[in-house]
Amino acid sequence: MKNILGLLIGAVVAILGLILLLAWGNEFLLVLKGVVPVLLIAGGIIGIIAGLSEYKDLVKSGGKR
């Protein structure tokens, strides 16, 4: 019974989301235009930090992987 209830709730939420996306399409795109660059910057910073950490480990181990 839990699986069916979860499926029904998921379907209702997905349909509601689709309706709201169609109704608020312009506002959604405006928010998306503001959020995507920030996420790309954050992802780039995380990538740089991960690369530097890997480079430091490589130098520390004498160039051996």
N, C-alpha and C positions, 0 to 999 in steps of 0.2 A: 504494500500500500504506500510506503514511503517513496518508492521509485516513481509511482504514477503521480503522486502529489508534487514531487520535485519537478517532474516533466511538465505538468500543467502550469506550475508557477513559472518555470523557465519560459514556456511558450507565451504566457500572458505578459511577462516582463519584456521579452523580445518584441512582441507586437506593439506594446506601449512605447518602447524605445524607437521603433520604426515610425510610428505615428508622430512622435515628438520630433524626430529628426526631419521628417517631411514638413512639419509645421514650423520648426525653428531652424530651417536650413541655413539661412543667411547668418544668423547669430552663431550657429555651430561652426561655420567656416571662419568667421571672425575670430572666435576663440582658438580654433585650430591654427590659424595664421600666427597667433601670439604664442602658442605653446610649443609648436614644432621647432622653431629656432632655439628656444631655451633648452629643449630636450637634446637637440643636436650638439649644442655647446657643452652641456653636461656630459653627454656620451663621449665627446671628444676629449674632454678633460680626464675622464675615467680611463679612456684608452691610452692617453699620454702617461698617466700615473702607472698603469699596468705595464706599459712598455719600458718605462724607466726602472721599475722594480725588477723586471726580468733582466734588463741590461746590467743592473747592479749585481744581481745574483750571478750572471755570467762572468762578470769581471772578478767577483769575489772567488769564484771557483777556478779561476785561471783559464777561462776560455773553454772549459770542458762542459759538455751538457750532461 
